[in-house]
Every structure is written in structure tokens, then in C-alpha cells.
Amino acid sequence: MTGKTHIIGGIAASLAFAQVTNYDPVLLVGAGVVGAVIPDICHSGSKIGRTLPALSKIISRLFGHRTFTHSLLFLALTAFILESFVTVEALSAGLLVGMLSHIVLDMATKRGVKLFFPFKWTIRFPVTATTGGASEYLVFSLLSLLTVYFGYGVFLPQ
């Protein structure tokens, strides 16, 4: 998936999560957007890879793309670090929700992810989308509709 699809996925997931929590939705969504791009730090051409090129190159050389940073291990380590150092729960939750949305979206591509890294098993959904293709555009459109739906429920309550 492209960066814009990951970002809208992070927004949609954060807004959905905001409906079942008491976290500040603005903090949750803001952190969700950041979290949605973090896993691609392993790709030098990604938004975050271009922002932090030295770190991106190191991670890419150590692990490759869609391995460690797209795994449950990475999510667990990130959760531990956030729990230890971040005092605002909405920020931690948003980052993790955004990261999870990124991983799920990449599982919907032909390349899949190494969800159980360090095991080399590739995990992907039975039906996949082509990055940058018409099927990704459809995913982006559906996520946009979900963003409006969940945003209405969070920011315009009855």
C-alpha cells in the first residue's frame, strides 16, 4: 500500500478505536497517523524513510522490508517502550493502533508481511490488492468512507 492509504487507514482505525475508549480523539488520531507510517521505516522510499534516511538504511540493512517492523514482535517491543516512557495513554494507544492498521493493510498485498518474525512465514490475506493499482484505490475509498462514518460518531455524538 502507498503512504496515503496507510495514513487514511490509521485515521479510520484510530477513529473506530476512539468510539470504544475515553481517550481524547484528537490525540488518538494524531498518534494513529504517525503510527500508520512507522512500520515503513525499513523502506528508504517511504515517507518516514525519507524523513529519517540514516535510520531507515540501518533498519533496512539489518532486517529488510516488511519483516521486523511489520511483526507482532515489533508491536510488542513498541508497546513495552511506550508503556515505560510515554505517560499519555492516548498517544501510546494511537501509535499502536496506527501501526497495527499499517500491518493489516500490508497483509492485503501480494507480498504480505513476516508477521511472526523472526520466522520467515509470509502472512497475507487470500484476496490481495496491488500497490498503486485500482484495487488499492478501492481500499483507499472504502477507508475514506469509514473515516467519515467513524469521525461522525466521535466528533458529532448524539
Sequence and secondary structure as in RCSB ss.txt:
>XXXX:A:sequence
MTGKTHIIGGIAASLAFAQVTNYDPVLLVGAGVVGAVIPDICHSGSKIGRTLPALSKIISRLFGHRTFTHSLLFL
ALTAFILESFVTVEALSAGLLVGMLSHIVLDMATKRGVKLFFPFKWTIRFPVTATTGGASEYLVFSLLSLLTVYF
GYGVFLPQ
>XXXX:A:secstr
  HHHHHHHHHHHHHHHHTTS S HHHHHHHHHHHHHGGGGG TTSHHHHHSHHHHHHHHHHH TTSGGGSHHHH
HHHHHHHHHH   HHHHHHHHHHHHHHHHHHHTBTT B TTTTS   B  SS B TTSHHHHHHHHHHHHHHHHH
HHHHHS  
